[in-house]
Amino acid sequence: MNIADWIEKWAQATPNKVALRFEGEELTYPQFNTAIKAGTEVLRHLGIGPGDRIAYLGQNHPQLLVFLFACARLGALLVPLNWRLAPREHVGMLLDCGAKALFVDEPYLKQCEKLDAELPGCRFVAVGEIGNGRWPLLADLLRQAKEEAPPAGVGLDSPLLIIYTSGTTGSPKGAVLTQEAIQYNAFNSALLHDMTRQDLILALLPLFHVGGLNVQITTGFYVGATVILHRVFDPELVLEAIVTQKPTLTIFLPAHMQALRSLPNWESSDLSSLRAILTGSCFIPRDMVRYWHDRGIPLLNMYGASETAPVAIHQTTANTFATEGSIGFPAMHCEIRIIDANGDECPTGEPGEILIRGKNVMSHYWNNEEATRSALAGGWFHSGDIGYVNQEGCYYIIDRKKDMIISGGENIYPTELENVLMMHPDVQEAAVVGRPDAHWGEVPVAVIVTKGNRSLGKSDILEWFNGKLGRYKHPKDVIFVDELPRNEMRKVVKHVLRDMVASHSG
């Protein structure tokens, strides 16, 4: 058995059910299944077999999902590339994973035209009807595809995905997820959402990240639901989809919520079809949580990583109101530990590093034995995140271990300072990082984006901390910027900020 069997079985059981909606077109489960079989033959035609890697460069599109399940049938691995990266970064990933084929969507053809000379072992294929006159067109290959005998012997132990981590702390690494990891993530996510085949899922996160690909989309296909796929996030199109198509589930990150709330007709629009919204991947301000709760829509927080496929800890509709501000409880098929710097279990309420164990966890980092040994030491995935668990077994995230600032022997967690900064009425965004200091070792520095044309000075921010946090935690410098550096999942890229503040004179 492999996860492509999900689609085949739903095609038999619900032949009229729509699996996927995309830009005015629909694919039923039988049509989706047929497309996957055709995609399988295209890969075979290109010489792709078990263990081979193919890459896809393009915005959200059904074809990427077709290739995901085609790889599952063949025992090959899919490498979805981040289209926001530069071509040089793509070359590094393609060389690292040894891709035998790269499928390039039309908007990225020009930037990739000279890359094939650097990757002689990789076949380049143009996705779409136009192409560049140099590479074969996927549309032509699909029209020529004729199904041969179905692949045999591919099981859940087969590696399926290489997801390059977002690299908030440095160079990205390729997390390898098996089909079993995707299967167990689907188990965890289905229970998180109480998801059934009656659900209509609005999907707008990028598919090159596990948050966009696995949290709701692959889980939706596992339970036989319908997925509405958006090419990119467009707030007006998202609102139109909510009002007209009535989805029941979606994922919004804080940046999405802000963009939607700025629409003139947002507050008057009917959002009642949404039985829950999922969020996570970064700090969620309390007022944002309460905004949704006041509208009667549960905002579920979830914690995980590329290496955990990603669902590891989460809230549910049954407990989200009672556990506001937390990340919830361990997923059904995950074990969680909190350990101190010595590797010992932390007492209840004491912060430490979050460790995760479960069949949803990656098998290894591609071509990186040293990083794999470190990340999976003792059979647990070491997340690098700091959190704690309370008496009720509910978990709270504090910060990244690598972001923790040690000043004069005291641990300072930047998120604690960022929470205080976000309470300031004139602060739009804020991040805190450490700067080397000859006396203290490190000191916290606040980097701030103000709201609109508001005028703020360094002294205003420093005074804001009086009485709110211990004096040793207060920022020692404040830097004002137009925007914070963020990655594709809208996380602030702290290592870029650290480089910036290190060179700032203060």
N, C-alpha and C positions, 0 to 999 in steps of 0.2 A: 504494500500500500504506500502511496505517496499523496501529498496534499492536492495534486491535480484531480484526484478521485473525488474531492469535495464537489467540484464543478460538474463532473460526469454524473454523479449520483443525484444532484439537484436537477440536472437536465432531464433525467429520467423521471424523477418524482414530481417536478413542477414544470412541465414543458412550456407553459405560458408565462412563467414568472420572469419579470425583468431583472437581470443581474446588474446592469450598468446603464446609466444615463450620462451622456456627454454631448454638450453643445447641440441639443435638439434631436439627437439620435439615441436609439435604445438598442441594447443587446439583451436578448433573453438568455436564460441559462443554456439552452441548446445551441444558440448562436455563439455564445461565449465559448462553449466547449468545442465547437467546430473551429473557431478562430485559434484556439490553443493548439489543436491538432495540426492546423496549417502552419502555425508558428514553429511547432516541433519539427516539421519537415523542412522548413527554411533553415533552421539551425543545422539539421543533418546535412543539407545540401552544402552548407558552408564548412562542413567537416567538424562540427561540434559534437562531442561525445561526453561520456561520464567524466566528471572532474575538470572539464574545460571551463574557462571563464568567458562570458560575454559582457560587454558594457553597453549602457544606454545613456545617451546625452540628450535630454529634452525635457520640456516642462510636462506637467501631468497629462497623460494620454492613455487611453485604453491599451495601446500597443505595449506599453511597459508592463502592464498587468498580464497581458497575453504571454509575454516572454517569461515572466515570473513562473507561471504555471507550466509553460513549455519546458523550462529548465528543470522544474520538478519532475516532469515525465522522463526527461533524458538523464537526470543525475548531474546536470551541469550547474554552474553557479552564475547568478546574475549580479552585476556590479552597477547599481544606479549611480550616475555621476551627478554631482552638484553643479547645476548649470550656472550658478552665480560665480563659480571660480574661474580663474584665468586659464587659458589653454596650457600654459606651462605646468600648472598644478594638475591638470587632467593627464598630461603626459607622465608625470611622476606616478600617479595612481595606476595608469594603464601598464607602465613598465613594472610596477611593484606586483600587480596581480597577474601579469602575463596574459592579458586578454587576447583571445584569438579572433574576436570580432567586436566592432564598435558600431552601434546603430546611432546615427546622428539625425536629429530632427531639423527641419528646414531653417529655423532661426540661427542655428549654430554651424551650418555647413561652411560658411566663409571662414570662420575662425579656425576650423579644423582642416582646411584644405591642404596645409603644408605639414600636417602632423603624420600623415601616412608614411612619409619618407623616414621618420624617426622610429616607426613601429612596423618594420617589415614583416613581422610574424602575425600582424593583426589585419583582418579583412574589414574594410570600411564599407558601410551600407547607408545609403540616404533614405531617411524615413519621409514618406510623402510622395506626391506625384511629380514634383518638379526636379529635384536633384541638382547636381552640379556638372553633369556630363562626364564625370570621371568615375564615379562609383556606381555599382548596381543599385537600382531602386528597389526598396522593400516591396512596394506595390507590385512590381513585376515578378519578384520572387514568390510572393504570396499567390499570384494568379497561376503560377506554374506548379505550385506545390500539390503533390498527390500523396495521400497517406499510404505509408508502408505498414508493415506489421508494427503494432505498438511496442515501445521500448519495454524491456523486461528486467526484472531484478532491482528496480530502484525503490528503496524503502525510506523510512523516516530518518534513518541514520545518515542519509546522504547530505553533505553540505549544500546549501542553496543560495545563500546571500553573503556577499562581502559588503559590509556597510562601513564606509570610512567615517570615523568619528569626527565630530564637528571641530575639534581642535581648539577649544577655548583656552587650553593651557599649553599649547605647543603644536607640534606636527601631528596630523591625523594618522590614525592606525586603522587597519582593515579588520573589523570584527567579523568573524566567520560564524554564521548562524546556520544550524542544520534544519532540515525539515521538521524534525522533532521539536526544536526550539520554537518554530513558527506554530506548530500544532499546540504546544503547551501555552504559548502566549495567547492563542485563540481561546483556550480553556479559561485562562485567567481573565481575559478581556470580556468574554461573554458573561462571566459572572459579575464583573465590575459593572457592566451596563444593564444587566438583566436583558441581554439582547436576544431577539428571536427573529424568525423570518418575516415577521410583520413589520419590522423596523425599516425606515427609510433614512439612509445615512447621507448627510451632506459632507463631502470630503473636499477640503481646500488646502491642507498642508502639503508641502512638496513630498513627492514619493521617493526622493533620494534619501529620506530620513525614516527611521523606524516609526517615528511618531505619526508621519503621514501614511506610511505603507501598512503598518501592522496593527496599530491600536484599534482602529475601527474598520478599515477596508478588508484586510484578509480575514479578520474575525467575522465581518458581515458575510463574506462568501462562505465561511465555514457554517454559519447558521442558516444560510439561504436567504438573506435579506437583499434589499436593493440599495445600490450605491449611486449617489449623484456626484459625479466627479467634475470639479472645476479645474481648468488649466492652471490658473494662478489665483491668488486671493485678490478679489475686486469687491470692495464693500457694497457697492450698489447692486452688483450681480448677486452677491450673497443675500442681501435683504430681499431682493426680488424672488430668489429661490425659496426663501423661508415663507414668504407670503403666498406664493402661487403653488409651490410643490409640496409644502407642508412636511418637511423632514421631521423626524422624531429625535434624532441624535446628531451632534456635530462636535467638533473640537475648535475652541477659540483660545488663542494665546492673548495675553494682555494687550499687545499691540493691535490685534484684530478688534478687540473689544473697544478700544479707544477710537479706532477708525469708524466702527459701526455707530457708536454713540454720537459721533460728530455729524452723522447724516441728518438732514433737516426733518425727515419723516420717520426717523427711527422710533421715537417715543410713542408715536401714534399707531405704529404697525402692529399687526396681530402676530404674536410669537407663540401662541398657545399650543401649536403642534409640538414644540420642543419639550420633551419630557425630561431631558437632562442635557447639560453642556459639560464637556470634559475640558479640563485645562491641566497645566503642569509645565515641566521643563524649566521653569524659572519662578522667581518670587511672585506671589499673587497678593497685591495689597488688600487689606481687610475691607476697605470701602468698595472695592470691585466685587468681592465675594458677596457682600451685603446687597449690592445693587441687584444682582440676579436673584438672590434669595427673597428680596422684597417684592420681586415680580412673580414669585412663586415657582421659579425655575431652579432646580438644584444645580449648583456649580460644583462638579466633582473634581477634586484634586487627585493627581496621579503622579507617582514617582517611578522613575526607571532610567535606563540608559541604553545606548546603542547595543551594548554588550549583553543586555537582558531582554532584548527583542520587542518592546521594552518593559512591559507591565510587571512591576515587582511589589509595590505598595500602593494602595488606593483607598479613596472613600467610595461609598455607594449612596444611592438615593435614600437608603434606610438610615444612614448615619451622618450624612454630610452636614445637616443643620446642627447636630449635637457635637460635631468635632471640627467646627469652623476654625480655620487657621492651621490645621494639621494636614498631613499627607495620608492619614487613615491607617489601615491595618494591612498586614501582609496579604498578598494575593494568595489564592487558594493553594497554588502549587509552588509556593516559594517559602523558604526559611530565611529569617532575618536575624542578624546579630549586630550588637553595638560593642566595639572593642576600643580599649585605650591604646596608648603608644607602645605598651609592652605586649599587646596582643591579648590582654585579659578582658573578660566580659565586664562591661561598665554596669554599675548599679543603676537601678531605675532612676530616671531623671538626670543622670550624668551624661554629658555629651561625649561622643566618640565617633569613630568611623563606621559607616554603614556597610555591612557585608551581606551578600545575597547568595543563596544557593537554590538551585532548581533546574529542571530540564529545559527551561527557557533561556538559560545562560549560554553565552557563546562557547564554542569549543576551543577557540584560540584566536590570536591575532595572526593574520596572514604574514608569513615571512618575518616574524618577530618573536623568536623564542624567549628572549630576555624579558620583553614586556609581558608576554603570556605568563611566564613563571611568576612574575611580580603580581600581576592582576589576579591570578587564580591560585595564589599560595594557600596551601591547606585545603584545597577543594572548594574555596569560597571566592566569589568575585568581590574584590576590594574596590569599592566605588569611588573612593577619594572624597566622599561627601561626609559632612559632620551632621549628626542628628542625635536624638534621644527618644526614649520610649517612656510613657507615663505608666501609672499603676494599672490603668485599664488596658494596656497593650497597644495604645494608639501612638503612632510615630510622628515626630516633628523634625523637619529639616532645618538646619542652622546655616550651614555654609559649605563651600568646597574646602577640603583639607588643605589644598595647595593655596587657597586664598587667605587662609588664616594668617593673621599678623601676630608675631611674637615681639612685643615691645617691653623692654626692661624685664623680661622673664614672664610677663603676663600674656595670656592668650586673648586676642581681640578678634571677634568674628565680624567681618565687614557687613553682613546682612543686618546685624543689630543696629549699626550706624545708619545703614541705608533706610531702614524702617523709620527711624527718627527723621531723616531728611525728607522722606516722602510725605510726612505729616505737615511740612511747611507749605503754606498756601501758595507760595510763588515758585515752588520747585516742580518742574515737569518730570524730570528723570534725574537719577543720581546713582553713582557707583563709588565704592570706597576700595582702595588698594593700599598696599604697604609700600613705603619708600625707604631705602637703606638710610640708616642714621648712625653717625659715628658714636653717639652716646648711648642711644636706646636699642641699637640693632636695627629696628624698624619703627616707623611711625605711620599712623593712618593718614591718608590724604583723600579728601572728598573731591569728586569730579561731578559737576552739576550742569544740567540744562535747565534754564529758567523758562517759565511760562510766558509766551507772547513777548511783550516788550517790558516785562517787569524788571525793575532795577534792583539787583542784590549785590551786596559787597561781601568780602571775606568776613568782616566783623559781624554782619547779620547772621551768617551761618554759624559761626563759632558761639555767638550768644544763644542761638537757638538750642544748643545742647545743654545749657546750664540747667541743672536739676533733673535732666532726663536720663543721663547715663553717668557712670563714674568718671571722674575727671581724666583718669588715665586712658579712657577709651575715646576721648574727644579727638576729632581730626586736628592735626597740627598745621595743615595747609588746605586751601580751597582753590580749585581751578574751575573756571567757567568755560564751557565749550558749546558749540552749536548742536552737536549730536554725539552720542556715545557709539563707539565701534561695536557692531553686532554681527553675529554669524547668521546663517540661513534660518535658524530656529529662533531668531530674535534674542538670543542670549548675549549678554555683554561679554566681549572678548577681553578678559582681565589681563592676559599677558601683554596685549597691546597697550592697555592703560598703564600697566606697570612700567613699560618702557617710556611712555610719555611723561609720567610724573617723575621718573628717575632723573630726567634731563631738565625738568622744570625748576627754575631758580627759587620759586616760592616768593 
